[in-house]
Amino acid sequence: MEGFDWQLWKIYVVSFQKANANGNYSLGGLRRESCPKPKPNFEPPVMAFPAEIPWTASSLFSAYASFAAFMMLLRSVANDLIPSFVLSFLQSTLQHLFTPSTTEMTIVIENQCGGLVRNEVHDAAETYLRTKIGPSTERFKVSKTPRQKILGIGIEKNQAITDAFRGSRFDWKLVSVEPQGGYGCGEKTYFELTFNKKLKEKVLSEYLPFVLDKAKEIKDNERIVKLHSMNCPYGKNEFDRGSVWGSVNLEHPVTFDKLAMDPDGKKALIDDLNRFVTRKEYYKKVGKAWKRGYLLYGPPGTGKSSLVAAMANYLKYDIYDLELTSVYSNLELKKKMMATTNRSIVVIEDIDCSAEIKDQDHGIGNSKLTLSGLLNFIDGLWSSCGDERIIVFTTNHKDRLDPALLRPGRMDMHIHMSFCKNKGFRILAKNYLGIEDHHWLFDEIEALLEVVEVTPAEMAEELMKNEDADVALNGVVNFLNRRKLEADDNKEKGKYGDNNEREGKITNNKKEEGKIADGKDEGKSVRLGADDIEEEKTESAQQCRDYSRL
Ligand SMILES: Nc1ncnc2c1ncn2[C@@H]1O[C@H](COP(=O)(O)OP(=O)(O)OP(=O)(O)O)[C@@H](O)[C@H]1O
């Protein structure tokens, strides 16, 4: 046949034989001696294999070009003649037959669960995998907002991260898809989690729950605790927009181990908090709102406010400082309480004297703040507006509180913050002077503390006066001796010694008692204090826990 390249035909036939019969031929090095010799007198157009054909690079290239052209022709003929569903069936069957079966499986974790609801697994993976960025990671993100104290790091798109969990390997990849929709369509991201097929059950029942738990723990640790106040001097930030509260970051560095408290009492409180935060299902089961009330009582300067800050730092709960003197009606109280968030501590400080309720001259019901309004928020309204709430009342005079406030179920735990005693002093000496063990002045100081009443705040002030332990502790001894002499001289001036400030407070509170009595005479239910509470009765009714043994 004129113009037909028989040499190319030979290459085609040879390579075809190799692919099917796994013979001796290979495309890169054709062994011409293996080719069947053409029959004598063999002539085109019958297939011919000239015996001595030189195999050059150009002839190989021409062969490839001819083969490609032939395949294209075949394909277009097949497309024209064979129905498309038959073609796709053949295609998938061939693919199934020739694709080696993989041992791996991939889970796709999208950022949304449908609609606008965030996929918690995606968010948890994002948080968790940040901790897995290591030397093998090629790219990752770094950011910082003005409110952040430390740099935030994040996973970069298409970056693979490898994790190990209980002896198994897991490969993660963050994939980003350009938004398809119009304006307002955010970037869509998803994680691909690839693992051995055999681990499917382990992934669903162990690994992913582990990632969720771990992410929650990381978030909790990173959480910045906020102090919300009704009259926040710094105004409202972007998170408080539309809220009745303003907030600042709670910078109070106090922790439980820095607090001068009886160790047993401190442990009991920490155990109680730990139990509370893990009992979501329990509260649901018994049909109670997930809340807890604490009453902190004791003289000024014994650490009541510090204890609230320590609780907030420990739980990573925000604090809402509710000043009852600025709340004028039950309705206002309701609005303020509804604007608080879950996982928060609502503090009402000095409830005995701050609750100088301002009745309005006009109106009834919600137009004034009443004790029953407050109780309703603790038991009724509060119960229905949120989870994981803690309410703390502080008072210098527990005996002046209305028994209704102390009823079981309202204040679950009563904590007495008392004067500085030996164990409390040791904690302060460690905090302020770094004394871990013993100091030669400790015995003298501890003997004085048995007979002298000083608050932890006063003791802390003395300890801060000098960094040299000997000098500071000598100062403490002198201070305690002075106080002892003064107390001996002024025993008749009352149990707080000659502290004029305190006397003033007591006097004022006594004045207030008068007011309260007057209020009751007038039949008003608005005074939160009470001057006729029997301590014994209240204590026994409450099964009150007293942690005064400092
Ligand atoms: N128990 C304590 N342990 C450690 N430090 C304390 C303790 N009590 C008081 N202090 C120190 O005294 C300061 C004042 O204490 P704090 O305001 O917590 O007392 P308080 O009982 O709330 O007083 P008040 O009743 O006047 O509000 C604290 O900042 C802290 O430095």
The ligand as a Gaussian input file, in Angstrom:
#p B3LYP/6-31G(d) Opt

LIG

0 1
 N       -8.327000      35.583000     101.987000
 C       -7.452000      36.346000     101.328000
 N       -6.410000      35.788000     100.711000
 C       -5.527000      36.530000     100.035000
 N       -5.609000      37.862000      99.937000
 C       -6.641000      38.473000     100.513000
 C       -7.612000      37.743000     101.236000
 N       -8.511000      38.605000     101.715000
 C       -8.140000      39.808000     101.308000
 N       -7.014000      39.750000     100.601000
 C       -6.312000      40.894000     100.021000
 O       -7.034000      42.055000     100.371000
 C       -7.579000      42.734000      99.258000
 C       -9.029000      43.100000      99.517000
 O       -9.784000      41.903000      99.682000
 P      -11.280000      41.735000      99.139000
 O      -11.751000      42.955000      98.455000
 O      -11.348000      40.483000      98.391000
 O      -12.044000      41.582000     100.495000
 P      -13.599000      41.645000     100.736000
 O      -13.876000      40.684000     101.830000
 O      -14.314000      41.467000      99.504000
 O      -13.775000      43.111000     101.257000
 P      -15.134000      44.001000     101.234000
 O      -16.135000      43.290000     102.072000
 O      -14.696000      45.299000     101.797000
 O      -15.531000      44.089000      99.796000
 C       -7.418000      41.765000      98.121000
 O       -7.134000      42.390000      96.919000
 C       -6.285000      40.881000      98.534000
 O       -5.074000      41.446000      98.157000

